[in-house]
């Protein structure tokens, strides 16, 4: 999305010091394209205002700043807080979108499910989605700002590590379809136990508009009882979309899932190992159902899934060894899923486990339970 100085000032409540023309918005001078505006974010360990000269050298047509405006020769918009300005610009970008916006949150499986949803709803046309881990108070507005003009739908991943963040992200993105995947032991230190995690994640549903759709995982006891002020679509081992079976092919490491749906029984082969992939695919089908799409077409589209990052990615090592690389940041929920996949496969099975972080006062217990699970699965 392109902005001129006048629009930037109006959207952020800032002051237009000098216009610089129309361009997109960037927050990193290392990636800044000539003809873009630079927004100088500030954090605990960095201050974008230290790089105003570098932005000018890179060809920025203007800067959005909260200080140092007197040193700028290019366009300039002065705001009280550049983080708030970025979020306000995300709200403005959302106001210009007239397409379905799907948002999902949960303690584990967000990225995989987001990728599956994007495939399942591709019937609509080009789908823009969160890139990498841009799922927080900065990443969500950046995702909105990066939405192409021809996008037919948007899938936004929402993460949180503090109280109030999900409500903020929902206010910025105003999703029309909202999914809570699960509640598990992640960010317990900040959110105050599983009940605190559930209250925080549940804000995505509680902030719904009457015409929005809530997509609820019936297999999670915390999610199943969440209040849905609008239309409610359910999925899991029961609900509108039911996962009937999930079987891993030991040779291909693919998972064949069978679903019960309002359109009859459907199957889908996902190019990744694990019943949790099939479960996440059921959630993606529920989103397609909420949008009134052809579920057979959606199921077929999910067969093009590719593992995202280090999330149970199959990698061939020397001497015929296969590694399941699941080295992305873990919590007990995702660790258990990975161990059960490993235990279900033939051959010699070795688990190499690292620390799980941000688990609060019960950290030792959660680690002990994972070790006990690994022992009970009779790994080699």
Helices and strands as residue ranges (DSSP letters): H 5-12, E 15-18, E 25-26, E 37-39, G 48-51, H 52-57, E 62-65, G 69-71, E 75-78, H 82-95, E 100-105, H 110-120, G 122-124, E 127-129, H 139-145, E 153-157, H 165-173, E 177-180, H 188-191, H 193-201, H 203-206, E 213-217, H 221-224, E 231-236, E 241-249, E 254-261, E 264-270, H 275-290, H 295-301, G 302-304, E 313-316, G 318-320, E 322-325, H 332-343, G 360-362, H 363-376
